[in-house]
C-alpha cells in the first residue's frame, strides 16, 4: 500500500485528480496455486478504501461488482479466474466512466 499512497500523494501534489480502485477478486492464481489471495485482496481493498476515505480521494469498487460467493472473480468475467475478459471489462466500463465523471466535476 505504500506505493499506492506515494502515487496518490504525488498526483495530488501535482494537481492531478485521483481515483483509487479496488483490486479485482481472485480465489486462486492458476499459474501459482496455493497462494490463497482471496482474503488478502479483501484486506488490501479495505486498506485502500480507508486511505481514500481519509484523504478525500474517490474509491472505485470493482470488487463488489465482480466477486462471486468464494471471493473470486465470477466465471463469466474472466477466462482464467483473474484477468477480466471482454464481459468483465463491460462490467467495469460504466463504473470507471461514472467515477471519472464524478472526479472531474469536483473542483
Residue, then its C-alpha position, 0 to 999 in steps of 0.5 A: x500500500x505504500x506505493x499506492x499512497x506515494x502515487x496518490x500523494x504525488x498526483x495530488x501534489x501535482x494537481x492531478x485528480x485521483x481515483x483509487x480502485x479496488x483490486x479485482x477478486x481472485x480465489x486462486x492464481x492458476x499459474x501459482x496455486x496455493x497462494x490463497x489471495x482471496x482474503x488478502x485482496x479483501x484486506x488490501x481493498x479495505x486498506x485502500x478504501x480507508x486511505x481514500x476515505x481519509x484523504x478525500x480521494x474517490x474509491x472505485x469498487x470493482x470488487x463488489x461488482x465482480x466477486x462471486x460467493x468464494x471471493x473470486x472473480x465470477x466465471x463469466x468475467x474472466x477466462x482464467x479466474x483473474x484477468x477480466x475478459x471482454x464481459x468483465x471489462x463491460x462490467x467495469x466500463x460504466x463504473x470507471x466512466x461514472x467515477x471519472x465523471x464524478x472526479x472531474x466535476x469536483x473542483 
